[in-house]
Amino acid sequence: MRGQLALAVDESARVRGVNLSTHPMNPNLSVFLNLSRWVAAWLVLTGHVRHIVLVNLGDVHQATLIDKGLYFFTGFGHEAVVIFFVISGFLVGGSTLERWGRQGPDLTLYFAARISRLYTVLVPALLVGALMDWIGLHGFNASQLYTNSAQYHTISLGSDISAALDGRTLLGNLFMLQGLWVGNFGSNNPLWSLAYEWWYYCIFALFGLAWTGTGRGRLVWAAMGVLLAALLPAPITLWGVIWLLGLFTHRWVASRVWRPHPAIGIGLLVMALTASRLSHNTEQADSMAASFLRDLMLGIGFSVALASVSRLRSDSPFGRASRFSRFHARMADFSYSTYLCHFPAMILIIAIAYQEWGIPFQQQPDAQGVACLIGLSAVLLAYCLVFARLTERHTTAVQKRLLAMRAGPAPTVERQLS
């Protein structure tokens, strides 16, 4: 197929397992994907920190325009997750479907890439997070963050972290059942979206086999895909449409049909982000239909932005991507660890600071509050970078070990991208 996408992001070969190494990708699209990944991860982290470190906007004393701007720009955590879904569909779904169409499906390689990508970080994150929660619960719970966080009225925390540290919840999270049969393990609330992605990978594999396979088995695979989608909770299945947007965008870009000018694509994305952020303040925003429609519009906006950036030439003003590709790739390299590991560390640091040094949380957004917001965010990012160096960087080695278990010729290892 002409114009196939593959090598996305020269140094970002550690994302969610997809082989993009056989065809060159527009370097500007690579940079944009990496930029989107690390900025989205930072928005999630900063949003969580702000929700616990600062009071809610309605409780700010005489909120100024600067205060409102601070709360607005640190409130894109949910939008960042939507963008993650589209990127995952683009890189995992779109690239895998393209490869299966050329070479035939290979479930062993596919799931080895998925499992190595997710679990190389997930297992250590669950164990380290459990240790942090245990330390906080038994040694630094003067704030009652671990036993009665509901009193603080923040969306970042469950009501009783201690009740979520049991073995059943741990096993459920290991098997991606959070949101189905168990809750998130311990304090690590961001784990919910990881389960969403895992089930999207499984549904995609079944429909991908039906699309690229041969014989009567295609109907069986399709039927199994429909059954799995029907058995999952409605939100998981419904938000899978947003993941599919990424897959369709990959096909769109690869086909080289008309794509809008980058100014239109980026402008549409900014409008969608702004509309999504503002809609959180409406009474209808809490309904599932309204939430899905809002996220769908954002997903479409990001998809159009992806397609528009892919038409940039290397000699365009924005197109001198080589100046920034290394920086964005390195920042994106630990975006997954940032998303998965920051929450238990954040709660422990806040609990220790409150109990040992009397540093309050849910402060007013004055100089001290903003300093705490920035300082804690920086510490958490440094922690996540170290965590990624110890875990995420070994993803390819884990994949090789998984593939070595199967009989046959030497395995081909997918480059890890997401």
ABEGO torsion letter per residue (X at the ends): XBGBBBBBGAAAABBBGBBAAABBBBAAAAAAAAAAAAAAAAAAAAAAAAAAABBBAAABBGBBAAAAAAAAAAAAAAAAAAAAAAAAAAAAAAAAAAAAAAAEBBAAAAAAAAAAAAAAAAAAAAAAAAAAAAAAAAAAAAAGAAABAAAAGBAABBABAAAAABAAAAAAAAAGABGAABBBBEABAAAAAAAAAAAAAAAAAAAAAAAABBEAAAAAAAAAAAAAAAABBAAAAAAAAAAAAAAAAAAAAAAGBBBBBAAAAAAAAAAAAAAAAAAAABAAAABAAAAAAAAAAAAAAAAAAAAAAAABBAABAAABAAAAAAAAAAAAAAAAAAAAAAAAAAAAAAAAAAAAAGBBBGBBBBAAAAAAAAAAAAAAAAAAAAAAAAAAAAAAAAAAAAAAABBEBBBBBBBBBX
